[in-house]
Amino acid sequence: MTSKARKKMVLLLFFLSVFSSVFFSVEVFAQQKGYQLLASIPTITQPTDGTAIPFPVYLKGLIVAIVGLSIIFAVIMIVIGGIEYVAAVVPSAKSEGKKKIIGAISGLLIAIFSYLLLITINPDLTIIGLDLNTVPASLYPPWEGGSGNSPVGHVGDPGVGGSGSSGNLGSGKCVPIHESGNYCDVEALVPYFGTYAERMSAICNVESIGGQVGIKSGSDVCKDGNSFSWGLFQINLTNNDLGGLDCMYRHKPGVRAFTAENYACNVDNQDMYNACVAQAKIPAVNIAEAVRQFNQGGFNRWSANERECHFTK
């Protein structure tokens, strides 16, 4: 086997090992809803309370570690190539050293420019927001396959406007809710936010005024008077799709729910708008989207944090 063939084989085995580890990790997370590190990785912080690491956090740390190792290997190859180039007597040996330096620098530049290209096209492409946690049946309302009676704080039926009664809700202030049956209850949010559940319960309390699952925003309103933020965590439908629907303004005109984002919006397709609102009123869907938002930007994804809570991640 030639030297070039051996190099190709080593590269192939390296990439296969990386992909295998990622796919194996997906299987582990699908079964365990998290991962406990057997050995420390510098780019991944294991929670001190024994909480499993969320998959997006694990994957992001793994990618950072791989990129870091690539930089270290590139520097090593540049040094080796430089030594060969300086120490070589014959021109052919100098040429080999020069090739190593050029190859290492080229690989490094490709990695950097690939990342910069993704940021230029769309910054969201560099954000990992994959969540493999399954939604417990207890978090679904009875009409969506759950069990038991409608929880305290339920407002109206999914997909139907109306405020309903507030019931025995939380205060609507930035304090965690400890109330069984309330979707903002700390214990109900632990499977999704782990050690951050208490603070996310407080944000849920503020955003939904105590746990009202079908509440609409009175301030996030389009130019035509339709609210664009709904549910427990006041999900902004102009910028987020729910339930596989074309809620966001970026979709095809006439099909999408909104014509523009945020306060510049009008409802483009009333049926799509109603369907998106219906999804936002389902607690499990709203919470799952909140998890995605939290993975992307932490507490700062919610104006309640800026106004009242002032949490830092």
Secondary structure, DSSP 4 states (H G I P E B T S, - for coil): --HHHHHHHHHHHHHHHHHHHHHHHHHHHHHHSSB--SS-BTTBPPPTT-PPBPHHHHHHHHHHHHHHHHHHHHHHHHHHHHHHHHH--SHHHHHHHHHHHHHHHHHHHHHHHHHHHHHHH-GGGG------PPPPGGGS-GGGT--SSPPTT--S-TT--------S---SSSS-B--TT-TTBHHHHHHHHGGGHHHHHHHHHHHTTTT-TT-B-SSSB-TTS-B-EETTTTEETTT---TT---STTS-TTTSSBSSSGGG--BS-HHHHHHHHHHHTSHHHHHHHHHHHHHHHGGGGSHHIIIII----
